[in-house]
Amino acid sequence: MTTFDSGDAGVGSATASREATNRDAASHRESPTESAGDRTGADGRDVRDDFRRLEAIVESDDAAIVVKDAEGRYLFANRAAAEFVGRAESEMLGATDEELFGPEAARDLRERERAVLETEERRTDEERLPVADGERVFETTCSPYYGPDGDLAGTFSVCRDVTERHERERQLRRQRDALATFDRINRVVCGVVVDLIGEATREELERTVCDRIVDSELYRTAWIADLDPCADEVRVLVGAGLDERTPDLVGDFDASENAENPVVRAFRTGEPAVIGNVADDSSSGRNRRGILDRESGSAVAVPVRYGDATYGVLVVESDRAMAFGERESDAFATLGEVVGFAINAVKHRRLALSDAVVELEFRVAGRESVSVDLSERLGCHLRLEGTTAGTDGTLVFYQSLRGADPAAVREYAADCDAIERMRVVSDRGNEHLLEFVAAERSFVVTLSEYGARTTEAVTENGESRVVAELPAAADVREVVEGVRNAYSGVELLAKRECEREVRTASEFRRAVDERLTDAQRRALRASYLAGYYDWPRESTAEDVAESLGISSPTLHQHLRKAQAGLLEAFFDDAGEGST
């Protein structure tokens, strides 16, 4: 069994104090055995046997068990205590906490021991101590210790190493805090998505996003910026929580192609950029303290994009360092995509409601375009008839082909990574209608992502001529620069302002009526009124044919032609024939 006595500089010399303490510790240690002689207990048992059992229990326990006198000098400690401290018993005997652990830890230990001595009540605390293998956390139960005469003599402590448990609990707290924060972020994102529904303009939409983020009180500022590729500068569009200096500070960002600024990097790469601690970040140069006007803080910059079109960068700032982990960054990246989708919807809504449009005519060359490459390889003529979305998210193109064998096109498609599959829809003599399912994006799709509607796309001799419409108030330069960045061989040939022909409902019905013969009109109306188009059907084709006095095949022929005329009028009027 290890015994400890302590000397104190304020109580005589260190040697004398240690010797006195050693004698005291020895008297306490030996009294149950040697002083007792062959004394027996009331039941006739030798007390020394009980002591040996107690000694074995104390020495086998992995908890540190110590006894100190009223001055804080060690009188007793078991083997586990000596191993934790990492000193020889001779060095430990009579030591103080200050000698073992330093003045700061000793001060806290001594305060707790004094409280036990004053109240004579047991207490349990957690304490962090610098021991032999580094700093460890102990759960210590300290009780009053009474000498052989029954007087209060010091303290008795049992110290268990709970470092691993403490670390697990801390990790759990961190995870709970992170999940709580992430849940709040998700609620903010969901709230923003709800607020976006019905916003009339892009500026209102972007302002709603920034206001909602700052109103959550999770973040200090939120702003959306745009990159002007012509002037290589960043400009703030809208924001919340900003001061009047911010636009000028952001305008001073290095916006060149290889700039490391996170806002510019997010815009050019299409990936989120995180500043974990603005105080340690140098990528924003002298601007970082002006924008994040704190000694510490963090930020995330996420692109606002839809497909190939990047409309800007959403920047969210926090006063807390390391506020944007992987999950938070992913959540804001998703928000950037949602905002991009909403901006695209606003652009298309404006186009659908606009009477005045801007017509842009492009020349597209280079083998980045499948149509251009195909026409150059096979010497053929292609004309886009229309596009539609597949149920699995793919895009289906319908193009008329002249001047090439469809078998050669099928062979080309089989080797082209940009085409998922291709089939011949119809043979019209010297012209074929082809269906392509695209595996990659195209020039027409990129135009659509910037809010433009393609009205014509003709390709021959290794180049395409593409005509697209935009609302009169649209940012033409944004569209032109966007498609130029996506496709290298793009040239703007013309820009024209046009008035779109507006067709009333009565004019639409008249256009449909002009496409139908009397027999087709009768067959279509009778089928509709008889419930042929209901589900489940109230009348079969045979029922309708019998009521009209014609054969079932004749009815089907009339209906197919009538439906074709109706669909032609509808899609021409909706402007969806070439998008």
VOGU-3710 file (C-alpha; in Angstrom, 3 decimals, decimal comma):
1> mttfdsgdag> 0,000/0,000/0,000  1,307/3,469/-0,915  1,326/6,261/1,642  1,757/9,946/0,939  2,759/12,728/3,326  3,197/16,319/2,260  5,451/19,149/3,208  4,501/22,774/2,933  6,903/25,689/2,548  4,881/27,649/5,089
11> vgsatasrea> 5,237/24,975/7,806  8,938/24,696/8,686  11,365/23,114/6,298  10,167/20,734/3,568  12,185/17,853/5,053  10,869/18,300/8,588  7,316/18,637/7,351  7,580/15,478/5,227  9,083/13,530/8,160  6,264/14,635/10,459
21> tnrdaashre> 3,671/13,731/7,885  5,319/10,381/7,262  5,160/9,574/10,983  1,486/10,591/11,047  0,690/8,545/7,947  2,572/5,561/9,372  0,668/5,752/12,640  -2,614/5,773/10,734  -1,502/2,948/8,466  -0,149/0,687/11,184
31> sptesagdrt> -2,787/1,216/13,836  -5,251/-1,389/12,543  -2,596/-4,129/12,506  0,539/-3,613/14,574  -0,970/-1,413/17,281  -3,853/-3,789/17,645  -1,475/-6,691/18,356  -3,530/-9,816/18,454  -6,644/-7,914/19,313  -9,866/-9,586/18,256
41> gadgrdvrdd> -13,254/-8,199/17,485  -16,436/-8,652/19,449  -17,218/-11,779/17,451  -13,765/-13,263/18,137  -12,277/-12,590/14,687  -8,783/-11,120/14,244  -9,163/-7,483/13,160  -5,978/-7,776/11,100  -7,738/-10,190/8,729  -10,401/-7,552/8,033
51> frrleaives> -7,718/-4,970/7,429  -5,901/-7,182/4,931  -9,142/-7,762/3,052  -9,804/-4,036/2,986  -6,255/-3,381/1,813  -6,672/-5,902/-1,050  -9,922/-4,274/-2,132  -8,443/-0,752/-2,086  -5,341/-1,793/-4,029  -7,297/-3,738/-6,666
61> ddaaivvkda> -9,733/-0,910/-7,417  -8,943/1,024/-10,618  -10,208/4,214/-8,984  -7,684/6,517/-7,296  -8,358/6,465/-3,538  -6,593/9,109/-1,454  -6,618/10,553/2,054  -5,380/14,095/2,810  -4,872/15,925/6,055  -6,625/19,177/6,873
71> egrylfanra> -3,804/21,133/5,176  -4,139/19,216/1,935  -1,055/16,978/2,277  -1,409/13,399/1,108  -1,592/10,856/3,948  -2,628/7,847/1,886  -3,128/6,784/-1,733  -3,636/3,437/-3,436  -1,660/2,039/-6,354  -4,070/3,474/-8,980
81> aaefvgraes> -3,478/6,998/-7,638  0,298/6,574/-7,934  -0,039/5,270/-11,516  -2,199/8,220/-12,527  0,302/10,722/-11,131  3,232/8,833/-12,655  5,708/9,283/-9,821  7,601/7,001/-7,474  6,087/6,543/-4,026  9,080/8,177/-2,387
91> emlgatdeel> 8,512/11,317/-4,487  4,808/11,391/-3,724  4,919/10,942/0,024  3,701/14,114/1,741  3,243/16,008/-1,544  0,624/18,692/-2,148  -1,669/19,140/-5,125  0,287/22,183/-6,216  3,448/20,072/-6,440  1,644/17,353/-8,400
101> fgpeaardlr> -0,714/19,270/-10,658  0,332/22,918/-10,635  -1,165/25,974/-8,926  -4,318/26,362/-11,038  -5,612/22,796/-10,628  -4,516/22,782/-6,960  -6,526/25,921/-6,267  -9,763/24,335/-7,532  -9,123/21,085/-5,648  -8,388/22,927/-2,427
111> ereravlete> -11,574/25,011/-2,655  -13,700/21,855/-2,929  -11,871/20,197/-0,024  -12,366/23,263/2,199  -16,108/23,112/1,461  -16,171/19,475/2,625  -14,178/20,330/5,776  -16,480/23,247/6,603  -19,763/21,409/6,057  -18,543/17,890/6,888
121> errtdeerlp> -20,731/16,703/4,017  -19,789/14,562/1,042  -19,775/16,125/-2,446  -19,116/14,872/-5,979  -17,467/16,991/-8,695  -15,840/16,599/-12,077  -12,272/17,852/-12,302  -9,778/18,021/-15,125  -6,196/17,196/-14,024  -2,835/17,047/-15,847
131> vadgervfet> -1,671/13,498/-15,032  1,056/11,214/-16,390  -0,567/10,445/-19,777  -2,048/13,881/-20,392  -5,041/15,790/-19,183  -7,822/13,524/-17,869  -11,285/14,102/-16,433  -12,093/12,587/-13,030  -15,364/12,215/-11,186  -14,317/12,724/-7,561
141> tcspyygpdg> -16,396/11,982/-4,478  -14,815/13,762/-1,511  -15,896/12,944/2,078  -14,758/14,127/5,522  -12,081/11,904/7,110  -11,988/11,347/10,871  -8,905/10,261/12,835  -8,670/7,447/15,463  -9,853/9,859/18,121  -12,994/10,668/16,151
151> dlagtfsvcr> -11,960/14,228/15,339  -12,098/15,675/11,809  -8,617/15,044/10,372  -8,895/15,723/6,634  -10,617/14,406/3,518  -11,100/11,015/1,898  -11,589/10,945/-1,911  -12,430/8,343/-4,555  -11,508/9,554/-8,065  -12,718/7,651/-11,151
161> dvterherer> -11,358/8,383/-14,641  -14,385/9,388/-16,760  -12,474/10,953/-19,654  -13,931/8,624/-22,308  -17,458/9,007/-20,957  -17,023/12,759/-20,758  -15,837/12,859/-24,385  -18,783/10,717/-25,526  -21,216/13,009/-23,733  -19,564/16,045/-25,278
171> qlrrqrdala> -19,801/14,480/-28,730  -23,465/13,695/-28,132  -24,097/17,288/-27,053  -22,350/18,537/-30,165  -24,408/16,205/-32,333  -27,630/17,289/-30,637  -26,698/20,941/-31,079  -25,746/20,328/-34,711  -28,998/18,466/-35,382  -31,000/21,217/-33,698
181> tfdrinrvvc> -29,226/23,853/-35,787  -29,629/21,785/-38,954  -33,325/21,380/-38,181  -33,661/25,145/-37,859  -31,799/25,598/-41,146  -34,163/23,159/-42,846  -37,136/25,078/-41,479  -35,633/28,268/-42,877  -35,084/26,630/-46,275  -38,611/25,188/-46,317
191> gvvvdligea> -40,037/28,547/-45,284  -38,145/30,271/-48,083  -39,474/27,754/-50,614  -43,043/28,431/-49,465  -42,478/32,184/-49,653  -41,164/31,901/-53,218  -44,520/30,685/-54,498  -46,300/33,550/-56,158  -43,459/36,104/-56,122  -43,988/38,219/-59,220
201> treelertvc> -40,465/39,407/-60,044  -36,923/38,151/-59,703  -35,950/41,009/-57,380  -38,896/40,285/-55,054  -37,976/36,608/-55,073  -34,315/37,243/-54,204  -35,186/39,783/-51,527  -37,603/37,327/-49,914  -34,815/34,738/-49,692  -32,374/37,118/-47,977
211> drivdselyr> -34,972/38,547/-45,591  -36,183/35,116/-44,516  -32,632/33,888/-43,790  -31,754/36,914/-41,632  -35,155/36,921/-39,881  -34,388/33,390/-38,656  -31,752/34,961/-36,331  -29,371/32,126/-37,202  -27,332/34,337/-39,527  -26,209/37,928/-39,515
221> tawiadldpc> -26,388/38,776/-43,223  -27,550/37,254/-46,493  -27,022/38,702/-49,928  -27,106/37,717/-53,579  -24,407/38,940/-55,928  -23,847/38,645/-59,653  -20,635/38,396/-61,661  -20,288/40,654/-64,689  -18,112/38,570/-67,039  -17,397/41,550/-69,288
231> adevrvlvga> -16,107/43,874/-66,573  -14,754/41,112/-64,285  -16,525/42,601/-61,298  -18,948/41,438/-58,629  -22,047/43,464/-57,846  -24,553/43,032/-55,018  -28,112/42,627/-56,290  -30,111/42,422/-53,039  -29,354/41,690/-49,397  -30,467/41,776/-45,779
241> gldertpdlv> -28,463/42,789/-42,712  -25,931/44,751/-44,801  -24,626/48,260/-44,338  -24,021/50,856/-47,030  -20,344/49,894/-47,426  -21,007/46,344/-48,591  -21,687/46,953/-52,313  -18,426/48,906/-52,692  -16,438/46,302/-50,765  -17,858/43,475/-52,852
251> gdfdasenae> -17,213/45,486/-56,004  -13,495/45,477/-55,123  -13,289/41,676/-55,183  -10,851/40,135/-57,624  -13,249/38,630/-60,200  -10,693/37,379/-62,707  -10,927/33,830/-64,023  -8,409/32,364/-61,538  -9,529/34,397/-58,511  -9,653/32,508/-55,199
261> npvvrafrtg> -12,392/34,682/-53,772  -15,161/32,330/-52,553  -17,960/34,335/-54,193  -16,254/34,266/-57,574  -15,207/30,638/-57,120  -18,786/29,565/-56,397  -20,031/31,427/-59,477  -17,431/29,967/-61,850  -17,311/26,380/-60,534  -20,966/25,933/-59,636
271> epavignvad> -19,933/24,473/-56,252  -20,420/25,872/-52,707  -17,450/27,679/-51,153  -17,075/27,875/-47,363  -14,980/30,225/-45,212  -14,656/28,410/-41,884  -13,100/31,355/-40,041  -12,881/34,739/-41,705  -10,064/35,806/-39,393  -7,838/33,098/-40,881
281> dsssgrnrrg> -8,961/33,518/-44,499  -6,927/35,539/-46,972  -8,864/34,820/-50,175  -11,044/37,919/-49,784  -8,041/40,160/-49,205  -8,612/43,399/-47,355  -12,383/43,069/-47,853  -13,010/40,215/-45,455  -13,146/42,335/-42,294  -15,302/44,935/-44,009
291> ildresgsav> -17,932/42,403/-45,027  -17,723/40,113/-42,021  -17,118/42,964/-39,620  -16,038/40,771/-36,714  -12,821/39,318/-35,343  -14,199/35,901/-36,199  -17,052/34,552/-38,252  -17,789/32,256/-41,168  -19,642/32,316/-44,470  -20,900/30,093/-47,253
301> avpvrygdat> -21,295/31,094/-50,907  -23,561/28,919/-53,068  -24,388/29,355/-56,755  -27,940/30,292/-57,679  -28,375/28,203/-60,786  -30,732/26,209/-62,946  -29,078/23,693/-65,243  -26,232/25,446/-67,064  -27,526/28,915/-66,183  -25,940/30,618/-63,159
311> ygvlvvesdr> -27,975/33,638/-62,066  -25,775/34,717/-59,159  -24,315/33,650/-55,813  -26,119/33,506/-52,470  -23,786/34,463/-49,591  -24,820/33,752/-45,997  -22,703/34,991/-43,074  -22,589/33,999/-39,418  -20,913/35,569/-36,399  -19,844/32,059/-35,350
321> amafgeresd> -16,690/30,446/-36,683  -17,173/27,068/-38,392  -20,947/27,574/-38,625  -21,218/25,818/-42,003  -20,482/22,116/-41,883  -21,120/19,695/-44,709  -24,826/19,314/-43,990  -25,409/23,057/-43,641  -23,475/23,693/-46,859  -25,531/21,053/-48,678
331> afatlgevvg> -28,767/22,581/-47,378  -27,847/26,011/-48,723  -26,665/24,477/-52,014  -30,135/22,965/-52,369  -31,662/26,354/-51,584  -29,511/27,883/-54,351  -30,941/25,344/-56,810  -34,508/26,035/-55,665  -34,013/29,786/-56,074  -32,499/29,175/-59,522
341> fainavkhrr> -35,522/27,099/-60,513  -37,862/29,835/-59,257  -35,964/32,543/-61,186  -36,196/30,418/-64,331  -39,951/30,025/-63,787  -40,299/33,806/-63,389  -38,425/34,339/-66,653  -40,664/31,907/-68,543  -43,796/33,407/-66,985  -42,697/36,832/-68,167
351> lalsdavvel> -42,136/35,448/-71,645  -45,551/33,777/-71,720  -47,302/37,003/-70,654  -45,248/39,387/-72,777  -46,678/40,934/-75,916  -43,364/42,527/-76,880  -40,386/40,205/-77,298  -36,726/40,419/-78,231  -35,744/37,958/-80,945  -32,140/36,752/-80,890
361> efrvagresv> -30,536/34,947/-83,816  -27,418/32,856/-83,148  -24,919/31,032/-85,276  -23,632/27,891/-83,539  -20,547/26,056/-84,781  -18,181/23,521/-83,265  -18,679/19,904/-82,357  -19,937/20,708/-78,858  -23,354/20,704/-80,547  -24,570/17,231/-81,571
371> svdlserlgc> -26,653/18,628/-84,435  -23,690/20,578/-85,802  -21,396/17,571/-85,567  -23,973/15,275/-87,168  -24,642/17,613/-90,098  -20,914/18,029/-90,747  -20,177/14,290/-90,630  -23,123/13,165/-92,778  -23,659/16,283/-94,902  -27,330/16,369/-93,884
381> hlrlegttag> -29,975/18,967/-93,092  -31,687/18,975/-89,666  -34,626/21,041/-88,465  -35,879/21,061/-84,879  -39,600/20,311/-84,775  -39,977/20,388/-80,999  -38,907/19,027/-77,633  -40,613/17,488/-74,641  -39,567/16,181/-71,242  -39,480/12,444/-70,570
391> tdgtlvfyqs> -40,971/10,966/-67,390  -37,476/10,058/-66,127  -36,175/13,621/-66,428  -34,631/13,142/-69,883  -35,259/15,505/-72,795  -36,702/14,238/-76,065  -35,918/16,059/-79,334  -37,876/15,675/-82,575  -35,928/16,667/-85,689  -36,659/16,331/-89,367
401> lrgadpaavr> -33,785/14,883/-91,435  -32,932/15,341/-95,085  -29,919/14,312/-97,101  -28,817/11,280/-95,088  -29,839/7,694/-94,523  -31,465/7,191/-91,074  -29,325/4,047/-90,690  -26,195/6,254/-90,777  -27,726/8,522/-88,144  -28,563/5,493/-85,995
411> eyaadcdaie> -24,934/4,336/-86,250  -23,739/7,821/-85,280  -26,105/7,891/-82,283  -24,853/4,509/-81,055  -21,325/5,945/-80,714  -22,376/9,342/-79,327  -22,321/9,742/-75,535  -24,655/12,745/-75,769  -27,477/10,618/-77,246  -29,114/8,045/-74,993
421> rmrvvsdrgn> -31,241/6,505/-77,761  -32,650/7,344/-81,183  -35,450/6,033/-83,389  -37,071/6,850/-86,720  -40,615/8,063/-86,080  -41,794/8,340/-89,677  -40,644/8,250/-93,287  -41,952/11,158/-95,349  -40,288/10,307/-98,642  -37,169/12,444/-98,890
431> ehllefvaae> -37,572/13,521/-95,259  -37,580/11,518/-92,012  -38,794/12,462/-88,543  -36,280/11,360/-85,901  -36,626/11,118/-82,145  -33,524/11,651/-79,990  -33,388/11,126/-76,218  -30,571/13,368/-75,004  -28,132/12,206/-72,339  -26,502/15,644/-72,113
441> rsfvvtlsey> -27,572/19,254/-72,381  -27,887/21,125/-75,646  -27,773/24,709/-76,864  -31,579/24,852/-76,985  -31,852/23,653/-73,376  -29,279/26,196/-72,188  -31,286/28,962/-73,861  -34,385/27,727/-72,056  -32,562/27,818/-68,709  -31,937/31,525/-69,262
451> gartteavte> -35,645/32,088/-69,943  -35,512/32,064/-73,762  -37,837/30,074/-76,035  -36,371/28,630/-79,223  -38,677/29,233/-82,177  -36,416/27,908/-84,941  -33,276/25,759/-85,161  -31,926/24,706/-88,554  -28,584/22,913/-88,992  -26,614/22,186/-92,160
461> ngesrvvael> -23,033/22,305/-93,441  -21,580/22,123/-89,945  -23,398/25,058/-88,364  -26,779/25,861/-86,804  -28,947/28,938/-87,058  -31,022/29,277/-83,912  -33,739/31,890/-83,288  -35,041/32,444/-79,750  -37,445/34,830/-78,019  -37,006/36,724/-74,752
471> paaadvrevv> -39,312/39,144/-72,924  -38,619/42,735/-73,936  -37,430/43,567/-70,392  -35,038/40,605/-70,184  -31,296/41,016/-69,623  -30,095/40,129/-73,119  -26,427/40,368/-72,193  -26,888/37,799/-69,412  -28,348/35,325/-71,913  -25,739/35,950/-74,600
481> egvrnaysgv> -22,804/35,722/-72,208  -24,300/32,657/-70,571  -24,561/30,637/-73,784  -21,155/31,864/-74,946  -19,613/30,584/-71,710  -21,324/27,213/-72,202  -20,521/26,846/-75,914  -17,368/28,191/-77,511  -18,605/28,431/-81,112  -21,533/30,821/-80,556
491> ellakrecer> -22,028/34,104/-82,418  -24,933/36,530/-82,025  -26,052/37,403/-85,557  -29,046/39,652/-84,874  -31,211/41,183/-82,182  -34,732/42,266/-83,128  -37,626/43,738/-81,160  -40,965/42,251/-82,187  -44,617/42,400/-81,256  -46,071/38,971/-80,548
501> evrtasefrr> -49,396/38,153/-82,117  -51,980/37,672/-79,365  -54,783/35,199/-80,097  -58,061/35,398/-78,196  -60,035/32,342/-77,105  -62,582/32,870/-79,893  -59,760/33,159/-82,424  -58,258/29,926/-81,133  -61,600/28,109/-81,487  -61,944/29,512/-84,992
511> avderltdaq> -58,444/28,265/-85,873  -59,332/24,794/-84,632  -62,619/24,838/-86,503  -60,873/25,776/-89,746  -58,686/22,672/-89,471  -61,633/20,255/-89,218  -63,977/18,861/-91,838  -67,682/18,534/-91,048  -67,303/14,755/-90,612  -64,346/15,172/-88,219
521> rralrasyla> -66,177/17,839/-86,227  -69,295/15,630/-85,882  -67,239/12,603/-84,830  -65,259/14,603/-82,254  -68,329/16,314/-80,755  -70,409/13,124/-80,607  -67,551/11,226/-78,921  -67,108/13,979/-76,353  -70,827/14,274/-75,514  -71,296/10,480/-75,357
531> gyydwprest> -68,590/10,110/-72,721  -66,073/8,364/-74,986  -63,237/10,398/-73,403  -64,398/9,822/-69,810  -62,722/7,277/-67,546  -64,213/4,791/-67,316  -65,798/5,307/-70,725  -69,547/5,782/-70,824  -69,688/4,846/-74,507  -67,447/2,686/-76,687
541> aedvaeslgi> -66,246/3,569/-80,178  -68,796/1,096/-81,539  -71,595/2,884/-79,637  -70,627/6,292/-81,057  -70,134/4,906/-84,597  -73,578/3,256/-84,481  -75,215/6,516/-83,364  -73,594/8,351/-86,310  -74,395/5,564/-88,773  -70,737/4,919/-89,694
551> ssptlhqhlr> -68,305/2,051/-89,152  -65,957/1,919/-86,202  -62,784/2,182/-88,377  -64,228/5,281/-90,049  -64,930/6,851/-86,637  -61,336/6,203/-85,524  -59,997/7,773/-88,723  -62,111/10,928/-88,195  -61,079/11,158/-84,529  -57,338/10,816/-85,244
561> kaqaglleaf> -57,418/13,595/-87,836  -59,588/15,801/-85,642  -57,307/15,314/-82,641  -54,258/16,080/-84,792  -55,823/19,377/-85,889  -56,764/20,253/-82,324  -53,266/19,519/-80,987  -51,610/21,407/-83,836  -53,676/24,496/-83,091  -53,062/24,201/-79,350
571> fddagegst> -49,290/23,816/-79,501  -48,870/26,472/-82,175  -50,902/28,871/-80,025  -48,994/27,951/-76,854  -45,687/28,476/-78,626  -44,456/24,996/-77,704  -43,793/23,663/-81,132  -40,050/24,386/-81,059  -39,021/24,567/-77,432
//
